Amino acid sequence: MDVSGTTVPRGNQNPESLVDQTTEMRNEADVTTAVAPSSAALSAADRCDRCGAQAYLRVELASGLELLFCAHHAREHDAKLREVAVNLIDETHRLAATPATAATEPEL
């Protein structure tokens, strides 16, 4: 093979057999290190990249990376984040949801 990756005939070799050998050698899987964007809901384990508080906003970038922000930092950087985001998952509405309450104990 030469530098360009093509097979160079040597001696009395059949050129058709060289094509078959080249095809077999190039039959390899392509590998990528890209991370698939995550559209899963944010959980209490997801933390703000800025301050470490619980994240309520996921910003997916064109590079495949993602940023997580708490509601405070999401509001602070809202305009810029919307400019650079490929996908934005905003769950700040969960902060206004009515929390679950424990059942009241029966009176004796």
C-alpha atoms as a printed R data frame, in Angstrom:
    type eleno elety resid chain resno       x       y       z
1   ATOM     1    CA   MET     A     1   0.000   0.000   0.000
2   ATOM     2    CA   ASP     A     2   1.205   3.527  -0.669
3   ATOM     3    CA   VAL     A     3   0.706   6.611   1.550
4   ATOM     4    CA   SER     A     4  -2.765   7.351   0.120
5   ATOM     5    CA   GLY     A     5  -4.073   3.951   1.225
6   ATOM     6    CA   THR     A     6  -4.335   2.473  -2.253
7   ATOM     7    CA   THR     A     7  -2.742  -0.826  -3.186
8   ATOM     8    CA   VAL     A     8   0.218  -0.646  -5.518
9   ATOM     9    CA   PRO     A     9   0.545  -3.680  -7.847
10  ATOM    10    CA   ARG     A    10   3.851  -5.534  -7.549
11  ATOM    11    CA   GLY     A    11   5.066  -8.200  -9.939
12  ATOM    12    CA   ASN     A    12   2.502 -10.395 -11.692
13  ATOM    13    CA   GLN     A    13  -0.410  -9.897  -9.264
14  ATOM    14    CA   ASN     A    14  -3.936  -9.817 -10.634
15  ATOM    15    CA   PRO     A    15  -5.304  -6.231 -10.206
16  ATOM    16    CA   GLU     A    16  -8.815  -7.595  -9.493
17  ATOM    17    CA   SER     A    17  -7.557  -9.513  -6.447
18  ATOM    18    CA   LEU     A    18  -5.999  -6.289  -5.147
19  ATOM    19    CA   VAL     A    19  -9.407  -4.569  -5.217
20  ATOM    20    CA   ASP     A    20 -10.863  -7.403  -3.118
21  ATOM    21    CA   GLN     A    21  -8.013  -7.149  -0.590
22  ATOM    22    CA   THR     A    22  -8.407  -3.371  -0.346
23  ATOM    23    CA   THR     A    23 -12.161  -3.668   0.223
24  ATOM    24    CA   GLU     A    24 -11.627  -6.225   2.993
25  ATOM    25    CA   MET     A    25  -9.013  -4.039   4.703
26  ATOM    26    CA   ARG     A    26 -11.321  -1.000   4.713
27  ATOM    27    CA   ASN     A    27 -14.281  -2.884   6.139
28  ATOM    28    CA   GLU     A    28 -13.862  -1.454   9.646
29  ATOM    29    CA   ALA     A    29 -16.393   0.184  11.916
30  ATOM    30    CA   ASP     A    30 -16.281   3.935  12.356
31  ATOM    31    CA   VAL     A    31 -15.902   4.960  15.985
32  ATOM    32    CA   THR     A    32 -17.082   8.235  17.442
33  ATOM    33    CA   THR     A    33 -16.655   9.751  20.877
34  ATOM    34    CA   ALA     A    34 -19.719  11.969  20.570
35  ATOM    35    CA   VAL     A    35 -22.191  11.744  23.418
36  ATOM    36    CA   ALA     A    36 -25.859  11.474  22.571
37  ATOM    37    CA   PRO     A    37 -27.888  14.345  23.956
38  ATOM    38    CA   SER     A    38 -29.830  13.422  27.045
39  ATOM    39    CA   SER     A    39 -33.486  14.307  27.016
40  ATOM    40    CA   ALA     A    40 -34.166  12.527  30.297
41  ATOM    41    CA   ALA     A    41 -35.778  14.544  33.054
42  ATOM    42    CA   LEU     A    42 -33.431  16.241  35.472
43  ATOM    43    CA   SER     A    43 -33.157  14.652  38.899
44  ATOM    44    CA   ALA     A    44 -31.945  15.771  42.314
45  ATOM    45    CA   ALA     A    45 -28.558  14.260  41.403
46  ATOM    46    CA   ASP     A    46 -28.111  16.791  38.557
47  ATOM    47    CA   ARG     A    47 -26.200  19.760  39.925
48  ATOM    48    CA   CYS     A    48 -25.626  23.306  38.662
49  ATOM    49    CA   ASP     A    49 -22.262  23.699  36.922
50  ATOM    50    CA   ARG     A    50 -21.941  27.160  38.446
51  ATOM    51    CA   CYS     A    51 -22.776  26.681  42.141
52  ATOM    52    CA   GLY     A    52 -23.640  23.034  42.801
53  ATOM    53    CA   ALA     A    53 -27.337  23.604  43.628
54  ATOM    54    CA   GLN     A    54 -29.986  21.328  42.119
55  ATOM    55    CA   ALA     A    55 -30.171  21.849  38.350
56  ATOM    56    CA   TYR     A    56 -33.448  22.759  36.659
57  ATOM    57    CA   LEU     A    57 -32.085  23.718  33.236
58  ATOM    58    CA   ARG     A    58 -30.104  21.554  30.790
59  ATOM    59    CA   VAL     A    59 -28.409  23.312  27.866
60  ATOM    60    CA   GLU     A    60 -27.215  21.067  25.042
61  ATOM    61    CA   LEU     A    61 -24.485  22.627  22.892
62  ATOM    62    CA   ALA     A    62 -23.580  22.019  19.237
63  ATOM    63    CA   SER     A    63 -20.368  20.319  20.390
64  ATOM    64    CA   GLY     A    64 -22.441  17.607  22.074
65  ATOM    65    CA   LEU     A    65 -21.609  18.803  25.557
66  ATOM    66    CA   GLU     A    66 -24.236  19.870  28.047
67  ATOM    67    CA   LEU     A    67 -24.410  22.463  30.796
68  ATOM    68    CA   LEU     A    68 -26.620  22.269  33.871
69  ATOM    69    CA   PHE     A    69 -27.887  25.312  35.788
70  ATOM    70    CA   CYS     A    70 -29.965  26.001  38.868
71  ATOM    71    CA   ALA     A    71 -32.965  28.309  38.410
72  ATOM    72    CA   HIS     A    72 -31.016  31.328  39.722
73  ATOM    73    CA   HIS     A    73 -28.121  30.964  37.278
74  ATOM    74    CA   ALA     A    74 -30.488  29.970  34.448
75  ATOM    75    CA   ARG     A    75 -32.265  33.328  34.857
76  ATOM    76    CA   GLU     A    76 -28.967  35.206  35.200
77  ATOM    77    CA   HIS     A    77 -27.536  33.805  31.951
78  ATOM    78    CA   ASP     A    78 -30.814  33.222  30.065
79  ATOM    79    CA   ALA     A    79 -30.129  35.383  26.979
80  ATOM    80    CA   LYS     A    80 -26.649  34.006  26.309
81  ATOM    81    CA   LEU     A    81 -27.695  30.403  26.946
82  ATOM    82    CA   ARG     A    82 -30.517  30.677  24.411
83  ATOM    83    CA   GLU     A    83 -28.008  31.969  21.824
84  ATOM    84    CA   VAL     A    84 -25.636  28.992  22.168
85  ATOM    85    CA   ALA     A    85 -28.130  26.201  22.901
86  ATOM    86    CA   VAL     A    86 -28.984  23.551  20.338
87  ATOM    87    CA   ASN     A    87 -31.574  22.205  22.756
88  ATOM    88    CA   LEU     A    88 -32.815  23.642  26.027
89  ATOM    89    CA   ILE     A    89 -34.640  21.639  28.685
90  ATOM    90    CA   ASP     A    90 -36.201  23.977  31.224
91  ATOM    91    CA   GLU     A    91 -37.761  22.392  34.299
92  ATOM    92    CA   THR     A    92 -37.938  25.504  36.480
93  ATOM    93    CA   HIS     A    93 -41.730  25.097  36.509
94  ATOM    94    CA   ARG     A    94 -41.176  22.251  38.990
95  ATOM    95    CA   LEU     A    95 -40.250  24.826  41.624
96  ATOM    96    CA   ALA     A    96 -43.798  26.224  41.603
97  ATOM    97    CA   ALA     A    97 -45.474  22.807  41.804
98  ATOM    98    CA   THR     A    98 -47.384  21.993  44.959
99  ATOM    99    CA   PRO     A    99 -45.260  19.689  47.115
100 ATOM   100    CA   ALA     A   100 -46.647  16.371  48.242
101 ATOM   101    CA   THR     A   101 -47.946  16.396  51.808
102 ATOM   102    CA   ALA     A   102 -47.980  13.631  54.342
103 ATOM   103    CA   ALA     A   103 -51.336  12.133  55.184
104 ATOM   104    CA   THR     A   104 -52.830  13.573  58.335
105 ATOM   105    CA   GLU     A   105 -52.927  11.288  61.310
106 ATOM   106    CA   PRO     A   106 -56.341  10.328  62.598
107 ATOM   107    CA   GLU     A   107 -57.333  11.956  65.838
108 ATOM   108    CA   LEU     A   108 -57.677   9.733  68.892
